[in-house]
Amino acid sequence: MSAFSLTFMQKMARHICHVTNYTFQPLYLGFGDSSGDENATSVTGYARQPISFTPAHYLLPAGDVVQCENDAGITFGPLSNFPPTPFGGFGTARLFDAPTGGNNLWNIQVSPTGSRVDGCTLTVAAGVLVPKADAGGAFFSGPSINASATTAFLIGVMDLMLRGIAYQPDLYLALARPWSTSDHTGSTPPAYTELTEPGYARIAANGIWQAEPSIGNCSNAVDVTWSASADWVNNLFGMIMMDAASGGNLLFGMDSWGTGASPPKAGDSITYPASTPGITNSHGLYL
């Protein structure tokens, strides 16, 4: 089982939302146990090792998964004085953004090959460490919203996170019908039809977000409102995020509905109210 740390996910959400830009740091592989400690530091000769990853790619045929793999073997040692734990302090691989200290970014329960005896070396083969993101599930999520990312979006985020490839698309909020996070199929973006009703246009969203310290992601700091200049016909709306004011690419979609009549009549509004950090807003936006 593997997982990105909350710290890393916070950094990515805030970067994508143009709140705090993420600066890539060279990555290092360390080891510890399932307690969350880097207890391999007690082993004589242990030091974190530099690690790099293959380009992010869509995985076929195993479902809606984007992943990277370590692109070369990594060796620790010579080592001695292993602690009396099941894996001698080498039961969980840990990804860090510094050779010492720094932040733990990702973990996976995997152990290097080699006998734990004084003077040994332990090796992680190429392709063993595989950070993954589920394109069909929630990459960013909050208390009132489930965000289903497209494969292209996740490839951009993963390459930024693990390889330092610049990625920060412009954000435009849009309404579409129908939308469901269950519509995502493989590498094909979910089907949607963007609204064309009178008074509708995408809303530029680069500067509307704020960090959410309590839940670790971002929420809208200002009201997001669409006003109907004539009666709208359909009421099956979901939120989608695009990377251009018109045309462009779908980034992700959200199962969410703001306040207001459904469908709105002339003069009505659909609003996602601004959120107060730390206080859950059932109609706000959380990414």
Order of alpha helices (4+ residues) and beta strands (2+ residues): beta-alpha-beta-beta-beta-beta-beta-beta-beta-beta-beta-beta-beta-alpha-beta-beta-beta-beta-beta-beta-beta-beta-beta
